[in-house]
Amino acid sequence: MNVNPSTRVEEGPLDVPRIRADFPLLARTVHGKPLIYLDSANTSQKPSAVIDAVDNFFRHTNANVARAVHALGEEATSAYESTRDKLARFINAPSRNEIVFTSGTTQAINLVAYSYALPRLKPGDTILVTQMEHHANIVPWQLVCERSGAKLKVAPINEAGELIVERFVELLTPEVKLAAVAHVSNVLGTINPVASLSRECRKRGIPLLVDGSQAGPHLRIDIRALGCDFYALTGHKLFGPTGTGMLWARREHLDAMPPFFGGGEMIREVRFEGTTFADPPHKFEAGTPNIAGFVGLGAALDYVERIGFEKLAAHEGDLLAHATEAMRRVPGLRIIGEAAEKVPVISFLIEGAHAHDLATLLDHEGVAVRSGHHCAHPLMQFYGVAATLRASMAFYNTFDEIDAFIAAMARVRKLLA
Ligand code: PLP
């Protein structure tokens, strides 16, 4: 595979202070305190390279894509389309034409639900998901099940927050027409063994969709090694702008899928008697897209590729180990999700303190953590809780920030006592 010279991996260990200087927002204060941003699983912060790419696009290149022959139109199209090549390289896709631009994971999963699954589903069929899915990987399936008479089946997890793989495999019965699994849980940080799940699905001829929203920022994704059928990513968690994302699908699926949205950009010829459609991926990309956003996403991919996933993952693994150990020492703190394979995402509860109250008090200390159900009601039900707190880290976080977060937690607990 060609290595893009602008994305050659930097040498040496991860220089976290230098990395932080690339993220202007990390230098701000909140309520007069230095910001400690531990909500990257919700959305990541953006490096200057992304902010500048979007700014530059609007200042110097702005035009609509794939329509105009003038210079600006061609430059805009080429900048926008270059992100398709970058995404294809990023996930090791066999072809750029298998990358469908979407507004995020939600749109990508809905596209598969309505264009791939719905026409194939009939009463008695099932779709298999897991107990740890985000609502974006549950509700679209429920909607197409309702329309078709199919049913949803749920593969269970254990108390540590790991998928029980044997049960998942047992549930792959002939009525299952598609399985849909998170690569990484947004609540627990669990990394699912996607390659072995794929193998089991393929043996039985069941297509597998992988929700890669939370994997993109932490893991090197190689869809050929994973062996799945569909892979969804969202750009804003991957240091890119909101409103960007992709669906990767095997070419044979894209060829067989009818368009989902109709409009400009996705046609070959329109007559009142009938319309013929463009080839994939364009037949799924009706209307004017988030052009500047995708240019920014391209810059984000270049940025993380320059750092290199090996280096990034090494620092994140150290952060996770440091935070987990420190949190285990906090009296009354319960970590929810202790899988053997995790990204640096830690959900937790503190005895006697309501998650929202704690998050609000932590905010006053400059610490941004998320509290709530994290768009995973069924997972909250499994653990018998209404909400958790979640500290989610990225490669730009430091050990000092983790220590400051633990110290802030001790201070705010006193206020709640
Ligand atoms: N899936 C997972 C695991 C997520 O964490 C999220 C966002 O939090 C989504 C899907 C939905 O992503 P988006 O809202 O960007 O489409």
Residues whose N, C-alpha, C, O or C-beta is under 5 A from the ligand:
A	BS01	PLP	A41 N42 G104 T105 T106 Q107 H134 A136 A182 V184 N186 D211 S213 Q214 T234
